[in-house]
Amino acid sequence: MTISYNSSLQKATFFLTGFQGLEDLHGWISIPFCFIYLTVIVGNLTILHVIRTDVTLHEPMYYFLAMLALTDLGLCLSTLPTVLGIFWFDAREIGIPACFTQLFFIHTLSLVESSVLLSMSIDRYVAICNPLRYSTVLTPTRIVRMGLTSMLRSALLILPLPFLLKRFQYCRSHVLAHAYCLHLEIMKLACSSIIVNHIYGLFVVACTVGVDSLLIFLSYALILRTVLSIASRQERLRALNTCVSHICAVLLFYIPMIGLSLVHRFGEHLPRIVHLLMSYVYLLVPPLMNPIVYSIKTKQIRIRIAKKFNFVKSLRCFR
């Protein structure tokens, strides 16, 4: 695909890309994407509504679940305008300020999700290893502080990225490989040395996702040690069952991330569509699957959602 543009336009815009070579099918391709976005929005809003309206769910575990749903919702909405804009209207141009803003929110919310998953693992650790201190350790004030710390840490670490990118001259093609803006991809279009961006990017990943994943693994090692010390097999299974939803959420977040990293580093010979699909899987599968997993595997959430639907049905019967 050849895109012509003058020098003044180069300084003001980037060009996003959908499924290259399948532009005639973008209308059809948009159908599953619309379904995914709609499911993400409805699913996470349902989780938030159930937790907000049911007083029995005003507990630390569900507060963290609400944080996860808010993060997933924000991550979905940060990519929705440009992805559907390309599929529906062939709107490929995006201004550099808008591109850097989208980049900031995508990367910040990804790091927030990692932090929330760590907070949820701490919740499970306290609930299983120190159940008598659960209500005193995870107080509402402490939960709010944990949430704010997650957001501030992520935002402050990502904030330098747009400024590091802004200092570059982009004399090469301004065509991006995806339908949204990512730091790694924009960085490669710069004409000058990008070593500072590389080092800072690795630093951010190491002190957020790296540290979070290590602490999550450590918390589950301690949980497993505590569970194995329980004499009753039934009690062991009951304790582990409370962790299943969170373990699924951790795997849904980290497996696509690791897969995308491996594809970028070692999959240069793979078709471009594989890279595209992996990037969409990384950004869309966790927000899509987390509400489904928690609705199925968490009995309290499942019961409350069923009650909500039964209440709506009963209202329709009276009409």
N, C-alpha and C positions, 0 to 999 in steps of 0.2 A: 504494500500500500504506500503510495507516494503522497505526501502532504506538502504543499508549497506554502510558504509564509515569509513575510519580509522581516527585516531586522528589528523594527519597532515592535512587531507582534511577538517576536522571540523573547523580548525582554518582559513581556506582560503575561504570557500564557504558556501552559503546557497542553499537550494533546493526549487524552486518555484513549484506551483501546479496549474494545470488547473482545469477542472471539474472532480473531483475525482470519479472514478467508471464509467466514460464515456470516458475513454481514446481512445477506439476504434472509437468513434464518433467525435474526435477532428477535423478531416478533414472537416466534415460537419458543425460542430459548428463554424469553422473558417470563413465560407462563410458569415453569417450575420455580424461577426466582421469586416471582410474585407470591406463589404459594408458600415458599420458605419464609419470606419477609412477613407475610400475614400471620403465619403460624408462630413465628418468633414474637411478634407484637402481642397477639392475642394470648399466647401461652404465658409470657412473662407478666403481662398486665393482670391475668387471672391469678397468678401466684401472689402478686402484690395486693390485689383486692382481697383475696381470702385471708392473708395474714393481717391486713389492716382492719378488717371488719370482724374477725373472730378473736375475742379476748383470750381464749384458751391457747392461742398460738403466739401470744406476746411473751415469748421466751427467747433466750439467746440464740438457740439453734435456728429459729425461724427469722430472727432479726438478720442473721448472717445470710440466710437464704434470700431475704428481701434485698440485701445489698447485692448479692449475685445476680438477681433478676434485674435490678436497676442497671447494673454494669452491662449485662447482656443486651438489654434494651438500648442503651446508649451506643454500644458497639454496632448494633444492627442499624440504627438510625444514622450513624456517621458515614456509612457506605451506601445506604439506600438511594439518596438523590442522584449520585453520579452513575451508579450501576444501572438503575432503571432509566435514567436520562439518556444513556447510550442506547439501550435496547429499544426504547420507545421513540425517541426524538433524534437519535444520532448526534446528541449534544456532546461533542468530544472536547471542546475547548474548556479549560478551567484556568482562571486567573491564578497567578502565583500566590497572592495572599490567601485565596480560598483553598488552594492546594496545600499550603503549609498549615492552615487551620485544620483541614481534614486530617492531615498527617499527625498533627498534635493530638487530636482526639482519639484516633485509631490506636496509636502507640500508648497513650496514657491509659485508656480503658483496658487495653490488653494487660498492662502491668497491674492495674487495679484488680483485675480478675485474678491474677496470680496471688495478690495480697489477700483477697477475700477468701480464696481457697486455703491459704495458710491459716487465716483466722478461724475458718470452719474446722480445720484439723486441730487447732488448739481447743476449740469447743468440745470436740469429741474426746480429746485427751483428758480434759478436766472432768467431763461427764463420766468417763469410764475409770480413770485412774484415781481421781479425787472426788467422787460423787457427793460426799458430805459438804464439800466446800464449793460446789458448783454455783450456787446462788450468790455466795459471797465473793467469789473470784470474778465471775462474769456478770457484774452489775450493769444496769442500763448505761450509766455514765462511762464505764470502761469500754463498753461495746461501741458507744458513739465515738470515743477517743480512738479506738482501733480503726473504725471506718474513716475518720478524718485523717488519721496518720497514713492510711493506705492511699487516699486521694492525694494528699500533699506530697508524699514521697514520690509517687508516680508522676504527678504534674511537674514538680520541681526538677526531676531528672530528665524529663522529656522536653521541658521548656527551652533548653539551649539548642536543641536540634534545628528548629526553624531558623534561628539566628546563625548557626554554623552553615546552613545551606544558603542563606541569603547573601553571604559574602562571596559566593562563587559567581563566576561568569559561565553561562551555559551556551557555549558556542557550537555544541553538537546538536543533533536532533533533539527536539523537545517532545518527542513521542514516547509516552510511558507504555509499559507492557501490560498494565492492568487498568481496570475501570475506576481506580481510586489511587490516592497518592501514598507512597511509602518512602521512608527515609533512605533505605538501601538502594532503591531504584533511582530516585532523584539524584542521589550522591554520585552515581556512576555516570551521569550526564555532564558532570562538571569538567571544565578544561584543566583546572589546576590540581595540585596534590590534595588527596582526600584522606591522608593518613590520620589527621586529627579526628575526623568523623569516624573512621574505622575504630580507632582506639577508644573514643568516647562511647561509641555504640556497644563495643564489647564490655566496657566498664559497666554500662547501664544494665545490660543483660546479666552480667555476673553478679552484681549486687542486688538484683531484684529477683528475676526468675531463678537464677542459680541458687541464691540463698534460700528463697522460698521453697524450692523443690527439695533442698537438703533438709530443711526443718520439717517439711511435711513427712518425708521419709523417716526422720528421727522420731517424730511424734507417733507414727504408726508402728515403729519398732517397739516403743514403750507401751503402746496400747496392746500390741500382740503379746508382749511379755506379761502384762497384767491379766489379759484374758486367759492365757494358758495356765495361769496360777489359780483360776477359778475351778473349784472341784466339780460343780455340776455342769454336765455337757449342755443341758438346756439353757443355763444361764450364759454359758460361753457363746452359744449361737445367738442368743438374744442380744448380747453386747455387740457382737460383730455385725449383726443385722442393722444396728443403728448407724453403722459406718458405710454400708453398701452404697447409698446414694452419693455420699461425698466422694468415695473412691471412684465411682463412675464419672463424676464431674471432673475429678483430677485427671483421669485418663482421657476424657474428652478434650481437655485443654492441652495437655502435654504431648499426647501422641501426634495430633496434627502439627503441633509446633516442631517436634523433632523430625517428623516426616518432611515438612516444608524445608527445614534446614538441610536435611540430607539431599533433597532434590536440588536445592540451589547450589550446594557444594560439589556433589558428585554426579548429578544427573544432567550434565550439559548435553549429553547425547540423546536425551529423551525428547520426544515431541513437545513443542511449546504448549500444547493443550494440557499436558500433564502438569506443567508448572502452574498454569492458570487454575486448573481444577484443585490442586493442592492448596493454593492461596485462598480460594473460595471456601474450601473445607475448613481451613484454619480459622477463618473469620466468621463463618456462618453455622458450622455444625455445633459448636458449644452452645451458642444462644438458642439454637433450635432444639437440641436434645436435653439440655438441663431441665426445663420445665416438664418435659415428658418423663424423664427419669424420676424426678422428685414427686410427680403426680402418681406414678406407678408404685415406686418403692417406699414412699413415706405414707404410712397408713393415715396419719392425722390430716395431711394435705388431701389425700384421696377422698377421705370421708367428707371433708368440708366442701370440696368441689362437687361431689355427688349431691350433697344437700343443697348447694346453690342451684344446680340444674333442676333438681326436683322442685325447688321453690318456684323457679321460673315456669316450669311446666304446670304447676298448680295454679299459678296466676293466669295462665292462658286458658285453663279449663273454665275459669269463672267468667271469661269474656263472652 
